[in-house]
């Protein structure tokens, strides 16, 4: 299973209405995190689970769902987290 497939599987706990993950690692060639093999990703996720939550809370929910991947496989994560009403 690829990293992106793992990310989709782990983020499923947030019951996303839509989710898109783009590997942007190529934009960071030579960067310290890239040299260590960790990736840079863009995450666009829409879920009603974010309703009433602050941006920081939404990010924490995502980090929690991704668990250990945030420590090893993901160096940077550009997050766009919205509810269906905010789209």
C-alpha positions as CSV (number, residue, x, y, z in Angstrom):
1,X,0.0,0.0,0.0
2,X,1.4,3.4,-1.0
3,X,1.7,6.3,1.5
4,X,-1.2,8.1,-0.1
5,X,-3.4,4.9,0.1
6,X,-2.5,4.6,3.8
7,X,-3.4,8.2,4.3
8,X,-6.8,7.7,2.7
9,X,-7.5,4.6,4.8
10,X,-6.5,6.3,8.0
11,X,-8.5,9.5,7.3
12,X,-11.6,7.4,6.6
13,X,-12.4,7.6,10.4
14,X,-13.3,11.3,9.8
15,X,-16.1,10.2,7.5
16,X,-15.0,12.6,4.7
17,X,-17.6,13.7,2.1
18,X,-14.6,14.3,-0.2
19,X,-10.9,13.9,0.2
20,X,-8.0,14.7,-2.1
21,X,-4.3,14.0,-1.4
22,X,-1.6,15.3,-3.7
23,X,2.1,14.3,-3.3
24,X,4.1,17.6,-3.6
25,X,7.4,16.1,-2.6
26,X,9.0,16.9,-6.0
27,X,8.6,20.6,-5.1
28,X,10.9,20.1,-2.1
29,X,13.8,18.1,-3.5
30,X,16.9,18.7,-1.4
31,X,14.9,19.8,1.6
32,X,15.9,18.1,4.9
33,X,12.6,16.2,5.2
34,X,12.8,15.1,1.6
35,X,16.3,13.8,2.1
36,X,15.1,11.6,5.0
37,X,12.5,10.1,2.7
38,X,9.4,11.8,4.3
39,X,7.0,13.4,1.9
40,X,5.3,16.7,1.4
41,X,1.5,16.5,0.8
42,X,-1.5,18.7,0.1
43,X,-4.6,17.4,1.8
44,X,-8.1,18.7,0.9
45,X,-10.7,17.2,3.1
46,X,-14.4,18.0,3.6
47,X,-16.3,16.4,6.4
48,X,-19.2,17.4,8.7
49,X,-17.0,16.1,11.6
50,X,-15.3,19.6,11.5
51,X,-18.6,21.5,12.2
52,X,-18.1,23.9,15.2
53,X,-14.3,23.1,15.3
54,X,-11.5,25.7,15.1
55,X,-8.8,25.3,12.5
56,X,-6.4,24.1,15.1
57,X,-8.9,21.5,16.3
58,X,-9.5,20.3,12.8
59,X,-5.7,19.9,12.2
60,X,-5.4,18.0,15.5
61,X,-8.1,15.6,14.4
62,X,-6.2,15.0,11.1
63,X,-2.9,14.5,12.9
64,X,-4.5,12.1,15.3
65,X,-6.1,10.1,12.5
66,X,-2.8,9.9,10.6
67,X,-1.0,8.8,13.8
68,X,2.6,7.5,13.4
69,X,2.7,8.6,9.8
70,X,3.1,12.1,11.0
71,X,6.3,11.1,12.7
72,X,7.9,9.1,9.9
73,X,6.4,9.2,6.4
74,X,5.0,12.8,6.4
75,X,7.4,15.7,6.7
76,X,4.9,18.5,5.7
77,X,1.2,18.5,5.3
78,X,-0.6,21.5,3.7
79,X,-4.2,21.1,5.1
80,X,-7.4,22.5,3.7
81,X,-10.1,21.2,6.1
82,X,-13.7,22.3,5.6
83,X,-17.2,21.3,6.3
84,X,-19.7,20.7,3.5
85,X,-21.3,24.1,4.3
86,X,-18.0,25.9,3.9
87,X,-17.2,24.5,0.4
